[in-house]
């Protein structure tokens, strides 16, 4: 009788832990999906034929030109920013970029749900 009671108590303790693990998995998956949607949506908005770079140059920018210009911009930004950020703050700034991408993903997801497109 004592063995059955302890087994029942163990099952009660395992179920909330398993539920928490499943909820953490789905929460982490949702956050990862939002971050990926934010990065992908921003790249799409930047490089598409009607995107931000095409608007910046009057619509005369092809795909290859947009990709090259975007990569050059990222490299130049990274080159100049590396000395401006103290090494002790670099991890915190990286966290903010992740949060910003997640927020952009949430914005793009809302646009997709309400308008059907980004």
Residue, then its C-alpha position, 0 to 999 in steps of 0.5 A: x500500500x505504501x509503494x502505491x501511494x508513493x508512486x501516485x505522489x511521484x506521478x502528481x509531481x511529474x505531471x506539472x513538471x512535464x506540463x511546464x517543460x512542454x509550455x517552455x518548449x512551445x514558448x521558446x518555439x514561438x519566440x524563435x519563430x517571431x525572431x526569424x520572421x522579424x529577420x526575414x521580413x526585414x530582409x524582404x522589406x529591404x531587398x524586394x523590388x518595391x523595398x526600402x532600398x529601391x525606394x531610396x534609389x528611385x526604383x532603379x535598383x535590381x536584386x543583385x545591386x540591392x543585395x550588394x548594397x545591403x551587404x556593404x552597408x552591414x559591413x561598414x556599420x559593423x566596422x565603425x560600430x566595433x570600436x564604439x561599443x565597450x566590450x562589457x556592453x556588447x552582450x547586452x546590445x546583442x540582446x537588444x537586437x534579438x528583442x528588436x527582431x522579435x518585435x519586428x516579427x510580431x509586427x509582421x505577423x500582425x500585418x500578415x493576419x490583418x492584411x494578408x501580406x507584409 
